[in-house]
Amino acid sequence: MRDLPARADVVIVGAGIMGAATAWYLAKRGLAVVVCEKGRVAGEQSSRNWGFVRQQGRDPAEIPLMMESNRIWRTLERDLNADLEWIAGGNFVVFQTEEERATFERWRAIAARHGLQSRMVPASEMQQIVPGSQLGTLGGIFTESDGQAEPAKVTHALQRAAEGRGARFLTDCAVFGVETSGGRVSGVETEHGAIQVPTVVLACGGWTSRMLAHLGLRFPQVWITGSVARTTAAPPIAEAATWAGVAFRQRADGTMNIATRSADHDLMVESLLFGRVFLDDYRKHGRDLRLRLGRMGLSTALGRVSRSALRRELTRYRTLDPAPNDKQLDNVLQRLKQAIPATTHVRIDRTWGGYIDMTPDMLPVIDSLDRPDGLVVASGFSGHGFGMGPIVGRLVSEIVADGRPSIDLSAFRFSRFSDGGPLTSDTVI
Ligand SMILES: Cc1cc2nc3c(=O)[nH]c(=O)nc-3n(C[C@H](O)[C@H](O)[C@H](O)COP(=O)(O)OP(=O)(O)OC[C@H]3O[C@@H](n4cnc5c(N)ncnc54)[C@H](O)[C@@H]3O)c2cc1C
Protein backbone atom coordinates (compact mmCIF):
# COMPACT_ATOMS: atom_id res chain seq x y z
CA MET A 1 0.00 0.00 0.00
CA ARG A 2 1.19 3.48 -0.82
CA ASP A 3 1.59 6.25 1.70
CA LEU A 4 -1.58 8.20 0.91
CA PRO A 5 -2.55 11.41 2.68
CA ALA A 6 -5.67 10.71 4.76
CA ARG A 7 -7.22 14.01 3.72
CA ALA A 8 -6.71 16.96 1.42
CA ASP A 9 -8.44 20.21 0.47
CA VAL A 10 -8.70 19.20 -3.18
CA VAL A 11 -8.10 15.96 -5.10
CA ILE A 12 -7.51 16.33 -8.82
CA VAL A 13 -8.13 13.20 -10.89
CA GLY A 14 -5.73 13.15 -13.85
CA ALA A 15 -2.27 14.62 -14.40
CA GLY A 16 -2.67 15.93 -17.93
CA ILE A 17 -2.17 19.62 -18.63
CA MET A 18 -5.55 20.50 -17.04
CA GLY A 19 -4.82 18.65 -13.81
CA ALA A 20 -1.25 19.92 -13.53
CA ALA A 21 -2.17 23.55 -14.31
CA THR A 22 -5.03 23.43 -11.80
CA ALA A 23 -2.70 21.98 -9.16
CA TRP A 24 -0.21 24.80 -9.75
CA TYR A 25 -2.78 27.56 -9.35
CA LEU A 26 -4.42 25.95 -6.32
CA ALA A 27 -1.11 25.24 -4.60
CA LYS A 28 -0.11 28.89 -5.12
CA ARG A 29 -3.21 29.77 -3.07
CA GLY A 30 -2.00 27.59 -0.25
CA LEU A 31 -4.50 24.72 -0.61
CA ALA A 32 -3.50 21.12 0.15
CA VAL A 33 -3.72 19.54 -3.30
CA VAL A 34 -3.31 15.89 -4.28
CA VAL A 35 -3.21 14.86 -7.93
CA CYS A 36 -4.01 11.19 -8.58
CA GLU A 37 -2.88 9.84 -11.94
CA LYS A 38 -3.57 6.25 -13.01
CA GLY A 39 -0.48 6.15 -15.23
CA ARG A 40 2.29 8.68 -15.69
CA VAL A 41 2.17 12.47 -15.81
CA ALA A 42 1.05 13.65 -19.27
CA GLY A 43 0.97 10.08 -20.54
CA GLU A 44 -2.18 10.60 -22.61
CA GLN A 45 -3.33 13.55 -24.73
CA SER A 46 -1.19 16.22 -23.10
CA SER A 47 2.15 14.89 -24.38
CA ARG A 48 0.82 13.60 -27.71
CA ASN A 49 -0.60 16.71 -29.33
CA TRP A 50 0.72 18.85 -32.17
CA GLY A 51 1.80 21.67 -29.85
CA PHE A 52 -0.23 24.44 -31.53
CA VAL A 53 -1.17 27.20 -29.08
CA ARG A 54 -3.77 29.06 -31.08
CA GLN A 55 -6.58 31.51 -30.63
CA GLN A 56 -7.21 31.33 -34.36
CA GLY A 57 -10.25 29.46 -35.65
CA ARG A 58 -11.80 28.77 -32.25
CA ASP A 59 -15.48 28.73 -31.43
CA PRO A 60 -16.40 32.32 -30.44
CA ALA A 61 -17.14 31.12 -26.90
CA GLU A 62 -13.53 30.07 -26.49
CA ILE A 63 -11.94 33.25 -27.86
CA PRO A 64 -11.93 35.27 -24.56
CA LEU A 65 -10.47 32.27 -22.69
CA MET A 66 -7.84 31.67 -25.29
CA MET A 67 -6.85 35.34 -25.45
CA GLU A 68 -6.25 35.23 -21.70
CA SER A 69 -4.42 31.91 -22.04
CA ASN A 70 -2.21 33.47 -24.70
CA ARG A 71 -1.24 36.19 -22.23
CA ILE A 72 -0.27 33.52 -19.69
CA TRP A 73 1.75 31.54 -22.26
CA ARG A 74 3.85 34.61 -23.03
CA THR A 75 5.44 34.61 -19.59
CA LEU A 76 5.00 30.94 -18.71
CA GLU A 77 8.63 29.92 -19.25
CA ARG A 78 9.69 32.60 -16.79
CA ASP A 79 6.87 31.87 -14.34
CA LEU A 80 7.65 28.13 -14.31
CA ASN A 81 11.40 28.65 -14.64
CA ALA A 82 11.44 26.07 -17.43
CA ASP A 83 12.18 25.71 -21.12
CA LEU A 84 8.87 24.99 -22.87
CA GLU A 85 10.17 25.57 -26.43
CA TRP A 86 7.72 28.47 -26.65
CA ILE A 87 7.86 30.17 -30.05
CA ALA A 88 5.60 33.19 -30.60
CA GLY A 89 5.52 32.65 -34.35
CA GLY A 90 1.80 32.98 -35.06
CA ASN A 91 -0.76 30.60 -36.52
CA PHE A 92 -1.34 30.45 -40.26
CA VAL A 93 -4.20 28.72 -42.07
CA VAL A 94 -4.04 28.41 -45.85
CA PHE A 95 -7.41 28.22 -47.58
CA GLN A 96 -8.19 25.14 -49.61
CA THR A 97 -11.51 26.44 -51.00
CA GLU A 98 -13.40 29.69 -51.54
CA GLU A 99 -15.94 28.48 -48.99
CA GLU A 100 -13.19 28.18 -46.40
CA ARG A 101 -12.01 31.69 -47.20
CA ALA A 102 -15.54 33.06 -46.64
CA THR A 103 -15.90 31.14 -43.37
CA PHE A 104 -12.62 32.54 -42.05
CA GLU A 105 -13.51 36.05 -43.14
CA ARG A 106 -16.65 35.79 -40.99
CA TRP A 107 -14.61 34.35 -38.13
CA ARG A 108 -12.05 37.18 -38.42
CA ALA A 109 -14.82 39.76 -37.97
CA ILE A 110 -16.04 37.98 -34.81
CA ALA A 111 -12.48 37.74 -33.45
CA ALA A 112 -11.97 41.46 -34.11
CA ARG A 113 -15.03 42.25 -31.96
CA HIS A 114 -13.21 40.49 -29.11
CA GLY A 115 -10.12 42.59 -29.82
CA LEU A 116 -8.17 39.74 -31.41
CA GLN A 117 -6.23 40.82 -34.46
CA SER A 118 -6.06 38.31 -37.33
CA ARG A 119 -5.41 39.29 -40.91
CA MET A 120 -6.35 37.88 -44.29
CA VAL A 121 -3.18 37.15 -46.28
CA PRO A 122 -3.33 37.36 -50.08
CA ALA A 123 -1.55 34.58 -52.00
CA SER A 124 1.10 37.07 -53.09
CA GLU A 125 2.15 37.62 -49.44
CA MET A 126 2.20 34.02 -48.21
CA GLN A 127 5.94 33.79 -48.88
CA GLN A 128 6.53 36.30 -46.09
CA ILE A 129 5.09 33.80 -43.60
CA VAL A 130 6.35 30.51 -45.05
CA PRO A 131 9.24 31.42 -47.39
CA GLY A 132 9.97 29.05 -50.27
CA SER A 133 6.57 27.37 -50.06
CA GLN A 134 4.04 26.43 -52.70
CA LEU A 135 0.94 26.57 -50.56
CA GLY A 136 -1.73 27.46 -53.12
CA THR A 137 -3.36 30.48 -54.65
CA LEU A 138 -6.29 31.30 -52.40
CA GLY A 139 -4.39 32.99 -49.60
CA GLY A 140 -4.83 32.43 -45.90
CA ILE A 141 -5.40 33.94 -42.47
CA PHE A 142 -2.69 34.77 -39.95
CA THR A 143 -2.94 35.41 -36.22
CA GLU A 144 0.44 36.80 -35.35
CA SER A 145 0.02 36.64 -31.58
CA ASP A 146 -0.39 32.82 -31.58
CA GLY A 147 2.44 30.42 -30.83
CA GLN A 148 3.59 26.88 -30.21
CA ALA A 149 5.22 24.91 -27.39
CA GLU A 150 6.55 21.42 -26.76
CA PRO A 151 3.90 19.13 -25.21
CA ALA A 152 6.55 16.75 -23.86
CA LYS A 153 7.77 19.56 -21.57
CA VAL A 154 4.82 21.72 -20.52
CA THR A 155 2.82 19.48 -18.18
CA HIS A 156 5.97 18.28 -16.40
CA ALA A 157 7.03 21.88 -15.85
CA LEU A 158 3.61 22.67 -14.35
CA GLN A 159 3.93 19.59 -12.14
CA ARG A 160 7.35 20.67 -10.86
CA ALA A 161 6.08 24.18 -10.14
CA ALA A 162 3.02 22.80 -8.33
CA GLU A 163 5.17 20.41 -6.28
CA GLY A 164 7.42 23.34 -5.42
CA ARG A 165 4.32 24.93 -3.82
CA GLY A 166 3.45 21.77 -1.89
CA ALA A 167 1.11 19.86 -4.25
CA ARG A 168 1.48 16.06 -4.23
CA PHE A 169 1.40 14.05 -7.45
CA LEU A 170 0.66 10.34 -7.06
CA THR A 171 1.31 8.32 -10.23
CA ASP A 172 0.12 4.74 -10.75
CA CYS A 173 -2.76 5.78 -8.54
CA ALA A 174 -6.11 5.34 -10.26
CA VAL A 175 -9.18 6.90 -8.71
CA PHE A 176 -11.92 4.30 -8.87
CA GLY A 177 -14.74 6.53 -7.75
CA VAL A 178 -15.89 9.73 -6.07
CA GLU A 179 -17.60 9.18 -2.71
CA THR A 180 -20.55 11.31 -1.67
CA SER A 181 -22.54 11.86 1.47
CA GLY A 182 -25.76 13.89 1.75
CA GLY A 183 -25.44 15.17 -1.82
CA ARG A 184 -21.89 16.40 -1.49
CA VAL A 185 -18.42 15.06 -2.17
CA SER A 186 -16.82 13.38 0.82
CA GLY A 187 -13.81 11.59 -0.63
CA VAL A 188 -12.25 9.48 -3.35
CA GLU A 189 -11.53 5.79 -3.50
CA THR A 190 -8.13 5.17 -5.07
CA GLU A 191 -6.39 1.90 -5.84
CA HIS A 192 -4.20 2.54 -2.78
CA GLY A 193 -6.96 3.51 -0.35
CA ALA A 194 -9.31 6.38 0.43
CA ILE A 195 -8.70 10.12 0.75
CA GLN A 196 -11.22 12.31 2.56
CA VAL A 197 -11.78 15.48 0.59
CA PRO A 198 -14.59 18.03 0.12
CA THR A 199 -13.65 19.01 -3.45
CA VAL A 200 -12.75 16.82 -6.41
CA VAL A 201 -11.71 18.07 -9.85
CA LEU A 202 -12.27 15.56 -12.64
CA ALA A 203 -9.58 16.39 -15.20
CA CYS A 204 -9.40 12.87 -16.52
CA GLY A 205 -9.67 13.45 -20.26
CA GLY A 206 -11.37 10.63 -22.15
CA TRP A 207 -12.24 8.74 -18.97
CA THR A 208 -14.50 11.45 -17.55
CA SER A 209 -17.72 10.14 -19.08
CA ARG A 210 -17.24 6.77 -17.38
CA MET A 211 -16.31 8.31 -14.04
CA LEU A 212 -19.48 10.43 -14.16
CA ALA A 213 -21.65 7.52 -15.28
CA HIS A 214 -21.09 5.94 -11.86
CA LEU A 215 -22.49 9.07 -10.23
CA GLY A 216 -25.59 8.78 -12.42
CA LEU A 217 -24.46 11.67 -14.65
CA ARG A 218 -24.57 11.57 -18.44
CA PHE A 219 -21.62 13.18 -20.23
CA PRO A 220 -21.62 12.49 -23.98
CA GLN A 221 -18.00 11.91 -24.88
CA VAL A 222 -16.28 9.64 -27.42
CA TRP A 223 -12.65 9.06 -28.34
CA ILE A 224 -11.11 9.54 -31.75
CA THR A 225 -7.49 8.79 -32.58
CA GLY A 226 -5.20 11.44 -34.03
CA SER A 227 -1.83 10.49 -35.55
CA VAL A 228 1.31 12.62 -35.46
CA ALA A 229 4.80 12.26 -36.98
CA ARG A 230 8.09 13.88 -36.00
CA THR A 231 10.46 14.39 -38.93
CA THR A 232 14.22 14.59 -39.07
CA ALA A 233 15.64 18.13 -39.12
CA ALA A 234 14.82 20.41 -42.04
CA PRO A 235 16.47 23.74 -42.84
CA PRO A 236 14.71 26.71 -41.19
CA ILE A 237 11.24 26.99 -42.76
CA ALA A 238 8.90 29.13 -40.65
CA GLU A 239 8.08 30.05 -37.09
CA ALA A 240 4.33 29.98 -37.72
CA ALA A 241 2.42 26.84 -36.80
CA THR A 242 0.66 26.20 -40.09
CA TRP A 243 -2.35 24.37 -41.50
CA ALA A 244 -2.14 24.05 -45.29
CA GLY A 245 -3.90 20.75 -46.01
CA VAL A 246 -1.13 19.38 -43.80
CA ALA A 247 -0.43 20.68 -40.31
CA PHE A 248 3.17 21.44 -39.42
CA ARG A 249 5.25 23.27 -36.89
CA GLN A 250 9.02 23.45 -36.77
CA ARG A 251 10.96 23.22 -33.54
CA ALA A 252 14.17 25.12 -32.81
CA ASP A 253 16.26 22.01 -33.65
CA GLY A 254 14.74 21.90 -37.15
CA THR A 255 12.58 18.80 -36.59
CA MET A 256 8.91 19.14 -37.44
CA ASN A 257 5.63 17.82 -36.09
CA ILE A 258 3.38 16.96 -39.01
CA ALA A 259 -0.20 15.69 -39.05
CA THR A 260 -3.56 15.94 -40.72
CA ARG A 261 -7.07 16.69 -39.47
CA SER A 262 -8.21 13.19 -40.45
CA ALA A 263 -8.73 10.87 -37.52
CA ASP A 264 -9.79 7.30 -36.80
CA HIS A 265 -12.66 6.35 -34.58
CA ASP A 266 -12.48 2.97 -32.89
CA LEU A 267 -16.08 2.00 -32.31
CA MET A 268 -16.84 1.80 -28.61
CA VAL A 269 -19.87 1.52 -26.39
CA GLU A 270 -20.11 5.32 -26.25
CA SER A 271 -20.39 5.45 -30.09
CA LEU A 272 -23.71 3.64 -29.73
CA LEU A 273 -24.85 5.39 -26.56
CA PHE A 274 -24.18 8.92 -27.78
CA GLY A 275 -24.22 8.36 -31.56
CA ARG A 276 -27.35 10.45 -32.04
CA VAL A 277 -25.99 13.61 -30.35
CA PHE A 278 -22.76 13.34 -32.34
CA LEU A 279 -24.58 13.13 -35.70
CA ASP A 280 -24.37 16.87 -36.48
CA ASP A 281 -20.68 16.93 -35.76
CA TYR A 282 -20.17 13.77 -37.80
CA ARG A 283 -22.04 15.26 -40.77
CA LYS A 284 -19.82 18.36 -40.60
CA HIS A 285 -16.51 16.57 -40.12
CA GLY A 286 -17.36 13.00 -41.17
CA ARG A 287 -15.20 13.12 -44.26
CA ASP A 288 -12.20 13.48 -41.93
CA LEU A 289 -13.16 10.44 -39.83
CA ARG A 290 -12.49 6.76 -40.52
CA LEU A 291 -14.49 4.25 -38.48
CA ARG A 292 -12.67 1.14 -37.21
CA LEU A 293 -13.64 -1.80 -35.08
CA GLY A 294 -11.38 -1.23 -32.10
CA ARG A 295 -10.50 -4.09 -29.78
CA MET A 296 -9.90 -1.66 -26.93
CA GLY A 297 -13.24 0.12 -27.44
CA LEU A 298 -15.06 -3.18 -27.15
CA SER A 299 -13.07 -4.55 -24.23
CA THR A 300 -13.88 -1.47 -22.15
CA ALA A 301 -17.64 -1.63 -22.73
CA LEU A 302 -18.43 -2.88 -19.23
CA GLY A 303 -16.71 -0.03 -17.41
CA ARG A 304 -19.77 2.17 -17.88
CA VAL A 305 -22.09 -0.11 -16.02
CA SER A 306 -19.98 -1.96 -13.50
CA ARG A 307 -17.65 -0.21 -11.07
CA SER A 308 -15.50 -3.32 -10.70
CA ALA A 309 -15.08 -3.47 -14.50
CA LEU A 310 -14.08 0.20 -14.51
CA ARG A 311 -11.44 -0.55 -11.85
CA ARG A 312 -9.96 -3.24 -14.08
CA GLU A 313 -9.95 -0.94 -17.10
CA LEU A 314 -8.34 1.98 -15.26
CA THR A 315 -5.45 -0.20 -14.09
CA ARG A 316 -5.16 -2.24 -17.28
CA TYR A 317 -4.99 0.86 -19.51
CA ARG A 318 -2.59 2.92 -17.41
CA THR A 319 -1.63 4.96 -20.45
CA LEU A 320 -3.73 4.94 -23.60
CA ASP A 321 -1.35 4.40 -26.49
CA PRO A 322 -3.36 3.88 -29.68
CA ALA A 323 -1.54 2.84 -32.86
CA PRO A 324 -0.91 5.75 -35.22
CA ASN A 325 -2.16 5.59 -38.80
CA ASP A 326 1.26 5.30 -40.49
CA LYS A 327 -0.16 5.15 -43.99
CA GLN A 328 -1.93 8.44 -43.43
CA LEU A 329 1.29 9.96 -42.07
CA ASP A 330 3.29 8.81 -45.13
CA ASN A 331 0.77 10.73 -47.25
CA VAL A 332 1.13 13.75 -45.00
CA LEU A 333 4.90 13.70 -45.51
CA GLN A 334 4.44 13.59 -49.28
CA ARG A 335 2.07 16.57 -49.11
CA LEU A 336 4.56 18.46 -46.96
CA LYS A 337 7.30 17.88 -49.53
CA GLN A 338 5.07 19.19 -52.33
CA ALA A 339 4.11 22.26 -50.32
CA ILE A 340 7.63 23.01 -49.08
CA PRO A 341 10.37 21.85 -51.45
CA ALA A 342 13.05 22.54 -48.80
CA THR A 343 11.73 19.47 -46.90
CA THR A 344 12.47 17.06 -49.78
CA HIS A 345 15.17 15.27 -47.81
CA VAL A 346 13.42 14.91 -44.48
CA ARG A 347 12.25 11.52 -43.23
CA ILE A 348 9.80 10.48 -40.57
CA ASP A 349 11.76 9.83 -37.40
CA ARG A 350 8.90 8.57 -35.23
CA THR A 351 5.12 8.45 -35.12
CA TRP A 352 2.53 8.24 -32.36
CA GLY A 353 -1.20 8.16 -31.82
CA GLY A 354 -3.33 9.88 -29.22
CA TYR A 355 -6.94 9.47 -28.20
CA ILE A 356 -8.86 12.76 -28.33
CA ASP A 357 -11.86 13.26 -26.01
CA MET A 358 -14.66 14.69 -28.14
CA THR A 359 -17.93 16.29 -27.09
CA PRO A 360 -20.84 16.77 -29.55
CA ASP A 361 -20.29 20.56 -29.83
CA MET A 362 -16.51 20.31 -29.61
CA LEU A 363 -16.55 22.48 -26.49
CA PRO A 364 -15.24 21.39 -23.10
CA VAL A 365 -17.05 21.27 -19.80
CA ILE A 366 -15.52 23.65 -17.25
CA ASP A 367 -18.05 23.70 -14.47
CA SER A 368 -18.85 23.07 -10.87
CA LEU A 369 -21.77 20.62 -10.70
CA ASP A 370 -24.88 21.27 -8.60
CA ARG A 371 -24.95 17.69 -7.41
CA PRO A 372 -22.86 16.34 -5.95
CA ASP A 373 -21.76 19.64 -4.49
CA GLY A 374 -17.96 19.88 -4.52
CA LEU A 375 -17.45 18.18 -7.88
CA VAL A 376 -15.76 20.25 -10.61
CA VAL A 377 -15.33 18.98 -14.17
CA ALA A 378 -12.68 20.17 -16.66
CA SER A 379 -12.83 17.80 -19.58
CA GLY A 380 -13.87 17.23 -23.19
CA PHE A 381 -11.38 19.58 -24.82
CA SER A 382 -12.09 17.99 -28.21
CA GLY A 383 -8.61 18.16 -29.70
CA HIS A 384 -7.70 21.74 -28.79
CA GLY A 385 -7.10 21.86 -25.04
CA PHE A 386 -3.32 22.13 -24.96
CA GLY A 387 -3.40 25.87 -25.66
CA MET A 388 -6.17 26.33 -23.09
CA GLY A 389 -4.37 24.47 -20.31
CA PRO A 390 -3.01 27.49 -18.40
CA ILE A 391 -6.25 29.48 -18.37
CA VAL A 392 -8.33 26.42 -17.50
CA GLY A 393 -6.04 25.76 -14.54
CA ARG A 394 -6.50 29.33 -13.35
CA LEU A 395 -10.29 29.34 -13.84
CA VAL A 396 -10.78 26.01 -12.08
CA SER A 397 -8.71 27.30 -9.18
CA GLU A 398 -11.01 30.35 -9.02
CA ILE A 399 -14.11 28.13 -9.03
CA VAL A 400 -12.65 26.10 -6.16
CA ALA A 401 -11.13 28.90 -4.08
CA ASP A 402 -13.42 31.88 -4.83
CA GLY A 403 -16.65 30.10 -5.70
CA ARG A 404 -16.78 31.64 -9.17
CA PRO A 405 -14.55 32.13 -12.22
CA SER A 406 -13.34 35.53 -13.44
CA ILE A 407 -14.47 34.80 -17.04
CA ASP A 408 -18.01 33.80 -18.05
CA LEU A 409 -18.05 30.01 -18.48
CA SER A 410 -21.76 29.53 -19.22
CA ALA A 411 -21.00 28.11 -22.70
CA PHE A 412 -19.05 25.35 -20.96
CA ARG A 413 -21.72 24.37 -18.44
CA PHE A 414 -22.35 20.69 -17.86
CA SER A 415 -26.14 21.11 -17.96
CA ARG A 416 -26.12 21.98 -21.68
CA PHE A 417 -26.31 18.25 -22.41
CA SER A 418 -29.65 18.04 -20.64
CA ASP A 419 -31.22 21.53 -20.81
CA GLY A 420 -31.95 21.35 -24.54
CA GLY A 421 -29.34 23.96 -25.50
CA PRO A 422 -28.05 23.63 -29.07
CA LEU A 423 -25.07 21.30 -29.34
CA THR A 424 -23.49 22.68 -32.47
CA SER A 425 -19.90 23.57 -33.08
CA ASP A 426 -18.85 27.00 -34.37
CA THR A 427 -15.17 26.18 -34.50
CA VAL A 428 -13.77 26.76 -37.98
CA ILE A 429 -10.61 24.63 -37.70
C1 LIG B 1 -3.04 13.95 -31.74
C2 LIG B 1 -3.51 15.14 -30.94
C3 LIG B 1 -3.24 16.43 -31.41
C4 LIG B 1 -3.65 17.53 -30.67
N1 LIG B 1 -3.23 18.79 -31.05
C5 LIG B 1 -3.49 19.86 -30.27
C6 LIG B 1 -2.93 21.14 -30.56
O1 LIG B 1 -2.13 21.29 -31.48
N2 LIG B 1 -3.29 22.19 -29.79
C7 LIG B 1 -4.16 22.06 -28.73
O2 LIG B 1 -4.48 23.07 -28.09
N3 LIG B 1 -4.63 20.84 -28.37
C8 LIG B 1 -4.32 19.75 -29.11
N4 LIG B 1 -4.77 18.50 -28.76
C9 LIG B 1 -5.67 18.37 -27.59
C10 LIG B 1 -4.96 18.41 -26.27
O3 LIG B 1 -3.85 17.54 -26.26
C11 LIG B 1 -5.94 18.00 -25.16
O4 LIG B 1 -7.14 18.73 -25.29
C12 LIG B 1 -5.39 18.23 -23.78
O5 LIG B 1 -4.11 17.67 -23.66
C13 LIG B 1 -6.34 17.62 -22.75
O6 LIG B 1 -5.70 17.62 -21.51
P1 LIG B 1 -6.37 16.90 -20.28
O7 LIG B 1 -5.54 17.19 -19.11
O8 LIG B 1 -7.82 17.26 -20.25
O9 LIG B 1 -6.39 15.34 -20.68
P2 LIG B 1 -5.25 14.23 -20.73
O10 LIG B 1 -3.96 14.78 -21.18
O11 LIG B 1 -5.81 13.10 -21.52
O12 LIG B 1 -5.06 13.80 -19.22
C14 LIG B 1 -6.03 13.07 -18.51
C15 LIG B 1 -5.28 12.20 -17.51
O13 LIG B 1 -6.21 11.64 -16.61
C16 LIG B 1 -5.75 10.35 -16.26
N5 LIG B 1 -6.91 9.61 -15.71
C17 LIG B 1 -8.06 9.31 -16.34
N6 LIG B 1 -8.90 8.67 -15.52
C18 LIG B 1 -8.27 8.56 -14.34
C19 LIG B 1 -8.63 8.00 -13.08
N7 LIG B 1 -9.82 7.46 -12.87
N8 LIG B 1 -7.73 8.05 -12.08
C20 LIG B 1 -6.50 8.63 -12.25
N9 LIG B 1 -6.11 9.16 -13.43
C21 LIG B 1 -7.00 9.15 -14.45
C22 LIG B 1 -5.23 9.81 -17.57
O14 LIG B 1 -4.33 8.72 -17.37
C23 LIG B 1 -4.56 11.04 -18.17
O15 LIG B 1 -3.18 11.12 -17.86
C24 LIG B 1 -4.40 17.35 -29.48
C25 LIG B 1 -4.66 16.06 -29.00
C26 LIG B 1 -4.19 14.97 -29.70
C27 LIG B 1 -4.42 13.58 -29.14
The ligand as an SDF file (V2000), in Angstrom:
LIG
                    3D

 53 58  0  0  0  0  0  0  0  0999 V2000
   -3.0440   13.9450  -31.7360 C   0  0  0  0  0  0  0  0  0  0  0  0
   -3.5130   15.1360  -30.9380 C   0  0  0  0  0  0  0  0  0  0  0  0
   -3.2430   16.4290  -31.4130 C   0  0  0  0  0  0  0  0  0  0  0  0
   -3.6510   17.5350  -30.6740 C   0  0  0  0  0  0  0  0  0  0  0  0
   -3.2290   18.7870  -31.0500 N   0  0  0  0  0  0  0  0  0  0  0  0
   -3.4930   19.8570  -30.2670 C   0  0  0  0  0  0  0  0  0  0  0  0
   -2.9300   21.1380  -30.5620 C   0  0  0  0  0  0  0  0  0  0  0  0
   -2.1310   21.2930  -31.4780 O   0  0  0  0  0  0  0  0  0  0  0  0
   -3.2870   22.1900  -29.7910 N   0  0  0  0  0  0  0  0  0  0  0  0
   -4.1600   22.0610  -28.7330 C   0  0  0  0  0  0  0  0  0  0  0  0
   -4.4760   23.0750  -28.0930 O   0  0  0  0  0  0  0  0  0  0  0  0
   -4.6290   20.8430  -28.3740 N   0  0  0  0  0  0  0  0  0  0  0  0
   -4.3250   19.7450  -29.1110 C   0  0  0  0  0  0  0  0  0  0  0  0
   -4.7720   18.5000  -28.7560 N   0  0  0  0  0  0  0  0  0  0  0  0
   -5.6680   18.3700  -27.5950 C   0  0  0  0  0  0  0  0  0  0  0  0
   -4.9580   18.4060  -26.2660 C   0  0  0  0  0  0  0  0  0  0  0  0
   -3.8480   17.5390  -26.2650 O   0  0  0  0  0  0  0  0  0  0  0  0
   -5.9430   17.9970  -25.1610 C   0  0  0  0  0  0  0  0  0  0  0  0
   -7.1420   18.7320  -25.2930 O   0  0  0  0  0  0  0  0  0  0  0  0
   -5.3870   18.2340  -23.7820 C   0  0  0  0  0  0  0  0  0  0  0  0
   -4.1070   17.6720  -23.6600 O   0  0  0  0  0  0  0  0  0  0  0  0
   -6.3360   17.6200  -22.7540 C   0  0  0  0  0  0  0  0  0  0  0  0
   -5.7020   17.6250  -21.5090 O   0  0  0  0  0  0  0  0  0  0  0  0
   -6.3730   16.9010  -20.2780 P   0  0  0  0  0  0  0  0  0  0  0  0
   -5.5380   17.1850  -19.1140 O   0  0  0  0  0  0  0  0  0  0  0  0
   -7.8190   17.2590  -20.2460 O   0  0  0  0  0  0  0  0  0  0  0  0
   -6.3880   15.3390  -20.6800 O   0  0  0  0  0  0  0  0  0  0  0  0
   -5.2450   14.2280  -20.7270 P   0  0  0  0  0  0  0  0  0  0  0  0
   -3.9560   14.7840  -21.1780 O   0  0  0  0  0  0  0  0  0  0  0  0
   -5.8120   13.1010  -21.5180 O   0  0  0  0  0  0  0  0  0  0  0  0
   -5.0620   13.8050  -19.2190 O   0  0  0  0  0  0  0  0  0  0  0  0
   -6.0290   13.0700  -18.5060 C   0  0  0  0  0  0  0  0  0  0  0  0
   -5.2780   12.2030  -17.5090 C   0  0  0  0  0  0  0  0  0  0  0  0
   -6.2090   11.6410  -16.6070 O   0  0  0  0  0  0  0  0  0  0  0  0
   -5.7530   10.3470  -16.2590 C   0  0  0  0  0  0  0  0  0  0  0  0
   -6.9080    9.6090  -15.7150 N   0  0  0  0  0  0  0  0  0  0  0  0
   -8.0580    9.3060  -16.3410 C   0  0  0  0  0  0  0  0  0  0  0  0
   -8.9040    8.6720  -15.5200 N   0  0  0  0  0  0  0  0  0  0  0  0
   -8.2660    8.5620  -14.3400 C   0  0  0  0  0  0  0  0  0  0  0  0
   -8.6290    8.0010  -13.0820 C   0  0  0  0  0  0  0  0  0  0  0  0
   -9.8240    7.4560  -12.8750 N   0  0  0  0  0  0  0  0  0  0  0  0
   -7.7330    8.0480  -12.0750 N   0  0  0  0  0  0  0  0  0  0  0  0
   -6.5030    8.6290  -12.2500 C   0  0  0  0  0  0  0  0  0  0  0  0
   -6.1130    9.1650  -13.4260 N   0  0  0  0  0  0  0  0  0  0  0  0
   -6.9960    9.1510  -14.4520 C   0  0  0  0  0  0  0  0  0  0  0  0
   -5.2260    9.8150  -17.5690 C   0  0  0  0  0  0  0  0  0  0  0  0
   -4.3350    8.7250  -17.3720 O   0  0  0  0  0  0  0  0  0  0  0  0
   -4.5570   11.0410  -18.1660 C   0  0  0  0  0  0  0  0  0  0  0  0
   -3.1800   11.1150  -17.8550 O   0  0  0  0  0  0  0  0  0  0  0  0
   -4.3980   17.3540  -29.4770 C   0  0  0  0  0  0  0  0  0  0  0  0
   -4.6580   16.0640  -28.9950 C   0  0  0  0  0  0  0  0  0  0  0  0
   -4.1920   14.9670  -29.7030 C   0  0  0  0  0  0  0  0  0  0  0  0
   -4.4210   13.5850  -29.1390 C   0  0  0  0  0  0  0  0  0  0  0  0
  1  2  1  0
  2  3  1  0
  2 52  2  0
  3  4  2  0
  4  5  1  0
  4 50  1  0
  5  6  2  0
  6  7  1  0
  6 13  1  0
  7  8  2  0
  7  9  1  0
  9 10  1  0
 10 11  2  0
 10 12  1  0
 12 13  2  0
 13 14  1  0
 14 15  1  0
 14 50  1  0
 15 16  1  0
 16 17  1  0
 16 18  1  0
 18 19  1  0
 18 20  1  0
 20 21  1  0
 20 22  1  0
 22 23  1  0
 23 24  1  0
 24 25  2  0
 24 26  1  0
 24 27  1  0
 27 28  1  0
 28 29  2  0
 28 30  1  0
 28 31  1  0
 31 32  1  0
 32 33  1  0
 33 34  1  0
 33 48  1  0
 34 35  1  0
 35 36  1  0
 35 46  1  0
 36 37  1  0
 36 45  1  0
 37 38  2  0
 38 39  1  0
 39 40  1  0
 39 45  2  0
 40 41  1  0
 40 42  2  0
 42 43  1  0
 43 44  2  0
 44 45  1  0
 46 47  1  0
 46 48  1  0
 48 49  1  0
 50 51  2  0
 51 52  1  0
 52 53  1  0
M  END
$$$$
